[in-house]
Amino acid sequence: MKILRDTWLVFQRYLGLLLRNPAWIGIGVVQPLLYLVLFAPLLKSIAATPGFPAGGAYNVFVPGLLVQLGLFGASGVGFTLIAELRQGIIERLRVTPVSRLALLLGRAVRDLLTLLVQSILLILLSLPFGLSIQPLGLVVVLALVALIGLLTASVSYTLALWLRDENSFAPLLFTATLPLLLLSGVLLPLSLAPNWLRAIAAANPLAYAVDAARAIFNNHLADASVAKGVVIMAVLALIAVAGAARSFNRAAA
């Protein structure tokens, strides 16, 4: 019960900081929305191309945007942690009885709440363009996005605690996330890619998340790709949380 109470207290603190400047929630949706408005219409002309997934341009593209939002929306949280390290906030936590795991979980829950609100906004904004999804599918895809966000946020916090400097953190973060994004089939389905590119993408866990999200939006919840994507993201998220918790433990020891 102590860890739940501590997590709630940490969550309240960081939620309060977010609510003081709620514009960041909308700002996080701007980039995916620009892709939706300026890039997705280009897919309509190739939707009939052999190899293009079924479901229409927006039911193919928006699931990719949600995965992109989970990746980029949570990857930058390490910047705030680096700022707190510089201000001595983490140092002062050493003298408090708060659980070290709660320091991570409280932040992560705030990050996931932000990500889920942004995801719902993006889905709602996509409906007039022709997007369709069933209520159960919506719940499953939000759970998938939450797992991606938890994975990405945990890795971001670990890197921030390890590097402790924005000048090192930023280039490493963006260098790592760009190939993950390009090899996940977010912008264009990997079914259109040459065989050698598909072989490389098979090692990218986000590619399975994108496949799962697209199957969910096409109401194929029983498809094997859904279970595979969710399980892969869940396992990686648990590993990332364990690594981040160890890093927090050392930082506040």
Backbone torsions as a table, in degrees:
resi	resn	phi	psi	omega
1	MET	NA	-31.8	-178.7
2	LYS	-61.0	-42.7	-178.0
3	ILE	-66.6	-33.4	177.3
4	LEU	-67.3	-42.5	178.9
5	ARG	-64.3	-44.2	-179.8
6	ASP	-64.7	-40.6	178.5
7	THR	-61.8	-41.3	179.2
8	TRP	-63.7	-40.6	179.7
9	LEU	-65.7	-43.5	178.6
10	VAL	-65.9	-41.4	178.3
11	PHE	-60.5	-44.2	179.4
12	GLN	-59.6	-40.2	-179.4
13	ARG	-62.5	-48.7	-175.3
14	TYR	-77.5	-26.3	173.4
15	LEU	-67.8	-39.3	177.5
16	GLY	-61.3	-40.3	177.1
17	LEU	-63.3	-37.4	179.1
18	LEU	-68.4	-43.7	-176.9
19	LEU	-68.1	-19.8	174.9
20	ARG	-69.0	-22.4	178.9
21	ASN	-140.3	67.6	-175.1
22	PRO	-67.1	-8.9	179.8
23	ALA	-59.6	-24.6	-179.1
24	TRP	-63.8	-27.1	177.7
25	ILE	-65.3	-45.4	178.3
26	GLY	-68.6	-37.6	179.6
27	ILE	-61.0	-34.9	179.8
28	GLY	-66.8	-20.3	-179.8
29	VAL	-90.4	-15.2	-173.0
30	VAL	-61.0	-48.7	-177.1
31	GLN	-62.2	-50.1	175.8
32	PRO	-59.6	-34.9	179.4
33	LEU	-65.9	-37.9	176.6
34	LEU	-63.9	-40.6	175.2
35	TYR	-61.8	-40.8	-178.6
36	LEU	-62.4	-43.5	-175.1
37	VAL	-82.0	-39.5	-171.0
38	LEU	-100.0	-19.6	-177.3
39	PHE	-111.3	-42.0	-176.4
40	ALA	-55.6	-38.9	179.0
41	PRO	-58.9	-25.7	178.5
42	LEU	-67.2	-24.8	-178.4
43	LEU	-74.7	-21.3	-178.8
44	LYS	-60.4	-34.0	-177.8
45	SER	-74.2	-19.0	-179.8
46	ILE	-112.1	7.2	-178.7
47	ALA	-64.1	-25.3	179.4
48	ALA	-90.1	1.0	-179.8
49	THR	-66.9	137.4	175.9
50	PRO	-56.3	131.2	-178.5
51	GLY	99.4	-15.0	178.2
52	PHE	-74.2	132.0	-176.8
53	PRO	-60.4	154.8	177.8
54	ALA	-74.3	159.6	175.2
55	GLY	116.8	-12.2	-179.0
56	GLY	94.5	164.1	-173.6
57	ALA	-59.8	-44.7	-173.5
58	TYR	-78.4	-31.7	176.0
59	ASN	-73.3	-12.2	174.3
60	VAL	-94.2	-39.7	-172.5
61	PHE	-83.8	-42.1	-176.6
62	VAL	-62.2	-40.5	174.9
63	PRO	-57.4	-37.7	176.1
64	GLY	-64.9	-37.9	178.2
65	LEU	-63.9	-36.1	178.9
66	LEU	-65.9	-40.4	176.3
67	VAL	-65.1	-40.8	176.7
68	GLN	-61.3	-40.8	178.4
69	LEU	-63.9	-40.9	178.0
70	GLY	-63.9	-34.8	-179.5
71	LEU	-73.9	-55.6	-175.2
72	PHE	-81.1	-29.7	-178.8
73	GLY	-66.2	-28.4	-177.9
74	ALA	-107.6	-12.4	-175.7
75	SER	-72.2	-23.8	-177.0
76	GLY	-87.7	1.9	-176.1
77	VAL	-66.9	-19.4	179.2
78	GLY	-65.0	-24.1	179.0
79	PHE	-61.6	-41.2	179.5
80	THR	-67.1	-33.8	179.4
81	LEU	-69.1	-39.3	177.5
82	ILE	-61.5	-40.2	177.9
83	ALA	-62.4	-39.5	179.3
84	GLU	-69.9	-34.3	175.5
85	LEU	-63.0	-41.8	-179.2
86	ARG	-67.6	-34.3	-179.6
87	GLN	-80.9	-7.6	178.0
88	GLY	85.6	11.5	-178.3
89	ILE	-66.1	-45.0	179.2
90	ILE	-63.5	-37.9	178.5
91	GLU	-60.0	-41.4	-178.5
92	ARG	-70.4	-22.8	179.4
93	LEU	-69.9	-14.6	-180.0
94	ARG	-62.4	-28.3	-176.3
95	VAL	-93.2	3.7	-180.0
96	THR	-99.2	154.9	179.7
97	PRO	-83.8	6.0	-175.9
98	VAL	-64.1	142.7	179.1
99	SER	-63.7	135.6	179.8
100	ARG	-65.9	-35.2	176.8
101	LEU	-65.5	-35.4	179.1
102	ALA	-65.4	-29.0	176.6
103	LEU	-60.4	-35.4	176.7
104	LEU	-80.1	-49.6	-173.3
105	LEU	-64.6	-39.4	179.3
106	GLY	-61.3	-44.0	176.1
107	ARG	-63.5	-45.4	-175.5
108	ALA	-63.5	-38.9	179.0
109	VAL	-63.8	-40.9	175.8
110	ARG	-60.9	-43.4	179.9
111	ASP	-63.2	-40.9	-179.3
112	LEU	-68.9	-39.2	177.7
113	LEU	-60.7	-44.9	177.6
114	THR	-60.0	-44.6	-177.8
115	LEU	-64.8	-40.0	-179.4
116	LEU	-68.3	-39.5	176.3
117	VAL	-62.3	-43.5	178.5
118	GLN	-63.7	-39.6	-179.9
119	SER	-64.7	-42.9	178.6
120	ILE	-64.1	-41.2	177.8
121	LEU	-61.2	-43.6	-179.7
122	LEU	-63.6	-41.1	179.4
123	ILE	-65.3	-44.7	179.6
124	LEU	-61.7	-40.5	179.5
125	LEU	-70.1	-20.7	-179.0
126	SER	-86.1	-19.5	-176.8
127	LEU	-58.1	-42.3	179.1
128	PRO	-64.2	-20.1	-179.3
129	PHE	-82.0	-9.9	179.5
130	GLY	118.0	6.9	177.8
131	LEU	-69.9	144.1	176.5
132	SER	-139.4	141.5	178.1
133	ILE	-157.6	144.3	178.4
134	GLN	-83.5	154.4	-177.9
135	PRO	-55.8	-44.0	179.2
136	LEU	-64.7	-39.5	177.9
137	GLY	-62.0	-36.5	178.8
138	LEU	-62.0	-43.4	179.7
139	VAL	-62.6	-44.9	-177.6
140	VAL	-66.1	-42.5	-177.7
141	VAL	-69.1	-33.6	175.9
142	LEU	-66.8	-37.3	175.8
143	ALA	-64.0	-39.8	178.2
144	LEU	-64.2	-44.4	178.1
145	VAL	-62.8	-38.5	178.9
146	ALA	-62.8	-40.2	178.1
147	LEU	-64.6	-41.2	177.6
148	ILE	-63.2	-43.4	178.9
149	GLY	-63.4	-41.4	179.1
150	LEU	-63.7	-42.6	177.5
151	LEU	-61.0	-51.0	-175.6
152	THR	-66.4	-43.4	-179.8
153	ALA	-63.4	-41.3	-179.8
154	SER	-63.5	-42.9	177.7
155	VAL	-64.6	-40.4	179.8
156	SER	-62.2	-43.4	178.9
157	TYR	-65.7	-39.6	178.9
158	THR	-62.2	-45.8	178.5
159	LEU	-63.8	-38.9	179.7
160	ALA	-63.5	-42.0	179.1
161	LEU	-69.3	-28.1	-179.5
162	TRP	-79.6	-44.9	-174.4
163	LEU	-87.7	-42.3	177.4
164	ARG	59.7	25.5	-179.3
165	ASP	-153.8	127.3	-178.4
166	GLU	-63.3	-32.1	-177.7
167	ASN	-67.6	-24.2	175.2
168	SER	-94.4	-36.3	-176.0
169	PHE	-66.6	-46.5	-174.3
170	ALA	-61.7	-51.9	-179.2
171	PRO	-64.7	-36.0	178.9
172	LEU	-66.7	-41.3	-178.9
173	LEU	-62.6	-51.6	-175.6
174	PHE	-72.7	-30.3	176.2
175	THR	-67.1	-35.2	-178.6
176	ALA	-78.9	-37.2	-174.5
177	THR	-78.4	-28.8	-177.2
178	LEU	-61.8	-51.4	178.0
179	PRO	-64.2	-33.1	176.6
180	LEU	-61.6	-40.2	179.5
181	LEU	-67.6	-48.8	-175.8
182	LEU	-66.9	-30.0	-177.7
183	LEU	-95.6	13.8	178.8
184	SER	-102.7	-9.9	-178.0
185	GLY	77.3	24.2	-179.6
186	VAL	-66.1	-49.9	-175.7
187	LEU	-78.8	-47.6	177.7
188	LEU	-130.8	140.0	-178.4
189	PRO	-59.5	141.3	178.8
190	LEU	-68.8	-13.8	176.6
191	SER	-65.3	-17.8	177.4
192	LEU	-91.2	-5.9	-174.3
193	ALA	-84.1	156.5	174.3
194	PRO	-67.2	162.5	-174.3
195	ASN	-59.9	-39.3	-177.6
196	TRP	-65.1	-34.3	179.1
197	LEU	-72.9	-37.4	176.8
198	ARG	-63.6	-37.0	-179.6
199	ALA	-64.3	-40.0	177.2
200	ILE	-68.3	-42.7	-177.7
201	ALA	-64.8	-22.4	179.9
202	ALA	-63.3	-19.5	178.3
203	ALA	-89.6	-1.0	-178.2
204	ASN	-96.6	113.9	-178.3
205	PRO	-62.4	-28.1	179.8
206	LEU	-66.8	-25.8	177.8
207	ALA	-62.3	-36.0	178.9
208	TYR	-73.2	-32.1	175.9
209	ALA	-66.6	-39.9	178.3
210	VAL	-64.9	-44.1	177.9
211	ASP	-59.8	-42.0	-179.8
212	ALA	-64.7	-43.9	-179.0
213	ALA	-63.1	-40.2	-179.7
214	ARG	-68.5	-36.8	176.3
215	ALA	-65.5	-37.5	179.1
216	ILE	-64.7	-44.2	-179.2
217	PHE	-67.7	-24.1	176.1
218	ASN	-91.2	12.5	176.0
219	ASN	63.2	35.3	176.6
220	HIS	-110.5	59.5	-175.0
221	LEU	-65.6	-24.2	179.9
222	ALA	-85.2	-2.4	-179.7
223	ASP	-64.2	142.9	-177.7
224	ALA	-62.2	-27.9	-178.5
225	SER	-65.4	-27.9	179.6
226	VAL	-67.9	-51.5	179.4
227	ALA	-62.1	-41.2	-179.6
228	LYS	-62.5	-46.1	-179.3
229	GLY	-63.9	-43.6	-178.6
230	VAL	-66.3	-44.1	-179.0
231	VAL	-64.2	-44.4	180.0
232	ILE	-61.1	-45.8	179.7
233	MET	-65.7	-38.6	-179.3
234	ALA	-65.3	-44.3	-179.8
235	VAL	-64.3	-47.0	-179.9
236	LEU	-64.6	-36.3	178.6
237	ALA	-64.7	-42.2	178.9
238	LEU	-63.2	-41.6	178.2
239	ILE	-63.8	-43.5	-179.3
240	ALA	-65.5	-39.8	178.2
241	VAL	-63.3	-42.3	179.0
242	ALA	-62.2	-42.2	178.5
243	GLY	-66.2	-41.2	179.3
244	ALA	-67.5	-39.5	178.8
245	ALA	-62.4	-39.1	176.9
246	ARG	-64.6	-39.3	179.1
247	SER	-65.6	-41.2	176.7
248	PHE	-64.2	-37.6	-179.7
249	ASN	-61.7	-41.7	-179.6
250	ARG	-71.7	-39.2	-177.1
251	ALA	-66.9	-33.6	-176.5
252	ALA	-109.2	18.1	-178.0
253	ALA	-74.3	NA	NA
